[in-house]
Amino acid sequence: MARNSFPTNDPGIKPKRHGQKTGSAILTWLYLHVLKLWREALRIGIVTDSCCDLPRSFIDRNGIVILPITISSASQQFIDNRNPGATLEFYWRIKQGETTFESAPLSVEEIRSLFLERLVVEYDYIFCLTVMASRSRIHEYATQASFGILNSYKPVREAAGVGGPFSLRVFDTGTLFPGQGLIVAEVARLVREERSTLEIIRHIEMLQRLTQAFLIPENLDQLRRQARSKGDKSVGLASYLLGSALDIKPIIRGFQGQTEPVGRVRGFESGAERLFAAACQQIEAGLMAPTICISYGGEIDRITTLPGWNALVELARERGVTIHVAEMSATAAVNIGVDGLALAFASTREARFD
C-alpha cells in the first residue's frame, strides 16, 4: 500500500455524511453570509459634479447627488444642476452672443455642509467622483472638505439615530464630460449589483487609466474665445483661421488628466461619423466596461440623425453595451461651444484619428 494512503475499511476513518460540514467550511459559510448581509445593509451613495454628462433620468433613478457649478458671464449667472430644460435655455443664451465665462464649484465649506447636513445620515459609504483635477478645482475642494467631514460626522449620525461608521472616498476621474459620466455610470452599475466597496474601488482605478473622452465642436468661435481666456493653446490662431475657412474641426481628447487635440476632420457630421466608427471598432475589439456615454450641446434628438449612429446602436445592442445619451453639461458647452458632440469609452487600446 502506498505510504500515507488509507484502506477504506479502516475503522478509525469515518466517512462524512451527506451534507455534513467541517468546522472550516462552517466558518467560511458564516463569513460569506455575514458579508452578504453587510453588503445588503451598507447604504452606498454616489456624488459627482455637474460636469458629468449623464441623462437626468439615470441620475435620479440611481440617487446620484450633483455638486452644482455656477457659470458666470459679464451679464448673468447660471447654476448648473443637470436640469435638461435649464441647460437648453443656457445654450440659447450662448448663441445670443455671450462671450467668455467663468465657472465656480461649491466651496470647501459648502461641500462640507452638504455632507454633514444630509449625506452622512443618508449613506454609510460615498464615492465622490469629480471632473479631471487639471481642469477644475472641484477635486481639490472635495478632498479638503472630506477631512472635515470624516472628523465631524459621528455626532451628526448619533443625533439622527444612525449607528456605525461613515466612509468617503474622493476620486479624480482623470477625464471629463461623457468620460466622467461613464465612470459614474459604472459605479452605479456595480452598486446595483451589490459589489463590494473594494471591487468598486478597483474598477474606478482601472477606469481612471483607460477611459477616453473625445469632443468635436461644431463652431470654433466659442472654443477659441474660451481657450484664449484660460491661456489654453488647444486651438491656436492658425488652426482657428484654417478651420473656419475650410470647415475643419479638431478632435479633442480628455485622457489621464490631460486634454489635447488628437486629430482633425472636415465637417462636423464627418467628425461624428469618425467618432461613432471608432466606438464600433472598440466594441468589436472588446471594451473594459460595457458602457458608452455620448453627449450633445443641443436637442439630443439630433444625434440619431448623424451618420454612423444606427450602426453603433445596433452593434452595442448585439454586444450588450449600454449607450447613455445626455445633454452636454453647461460647462462643456461653454468650453467647446453649443452643438458640440462628445463620446467616451473605456479601452486598453487608444483610439487613433490620424
VENSUL-V912325 format. One record per backbone hydrogen bond with DSSP energy under -0.5 kcal/mol. NH is the residue of the N-H (numbers start at 0). CO is the residue of the C=O. If there is no record, write none. Layout:
nh: <NH;NH>
co: <CO;CO>
This chain:
nh: <4;9;12;13;14;19;25;26;27;28;29;30;31;32;33;34;35;36;37;38;39;40;41;43;44;46;47;48;49;51;52;52;53;58;59;60;61;62;63;64;66;67;68;69;70;70;71;71;72;77;79;79;80;83;86;87;88;89;90;91;92;93;94;95;96;97;101;103;105;110;111;112;113;114;115;116;117;118;119;120;121;122;123;124;125;126;127;127;128;128;129;129;131;134;135;140;141;142;143;144;145;146;146;147;148;149;150;151;151;152;155;156;157;158;159;160;161;162;166;168;170;172;172;178;180;181;182;183;184;185;186;187;188;189;190;191;192;193;194;199;200;201;202;203;204;205;206;207;208;208;209;210;211;212;213;214;215;216;222;223;224;225;226;227;228;229;229;230;230;231;239;240;241;242;243;244;245;246;247;248;250;251;251;252;253;254;254;255;256;257;259;261;262;263;264;266;266;270;271;272;273;274;275;276;277;278;279;280;281;282;283;284;285;287;288;290;291;292;293;294;295;296;297;301;302;303;303;304;305;308;311;312;313;314;315;316;317;318;319;319;320;321;323;323;324;325;327;332;333;334;335;336;338;339;340;341;342;343;344;346;346;349;352>
co: <1;6;9;11;12;16;21;22;23;24;25;26;27;28;29;30;31;32;33;34;35;36;37;41;124;126;64;128;66;48;50;176;51;54;55;56;57;59;58;45;47;65;79;103;68;77;69;101;75;70;68;77;78;81;82;83;84;85;86;87;88;89;90;91;93;92;71;69;67;106;107;108;109;110;111;112;113;113;114;117;117;118;42;42;166;44;125;168;46;126;127;170;174;131;131;136;137;138;139;140;141;142;143;143;144;145;146;147;148;148;151;152;153;154;155;157;156;160;123;125;127;129;170;175;176;177;178;179;180;181;182;183;184;185;186;187;188;190;189;195;196;197;198;199;200;201;202;203;204;205;205;206;344;253;342;251;340;249;218;219;220;221;222;223;224;225;226;226;227;226;235;236;237;238;239;240;241;242;242;264;262;214;249;259;212;252;257;210;173;254;252;250;250;352;248;246;264;266;267;268;269;270;271;272;273;274;275;276;277;278;279;280;281;345;345;288;321;343;323;341;325;339;295;298;299;299;300;301;302;305;307;308;309;310;311;312;313;314;315;316;315;289;291;321;322;293;295;328;329;330;331;332;296;336;215;294;213;292;211;209;344;347;261>
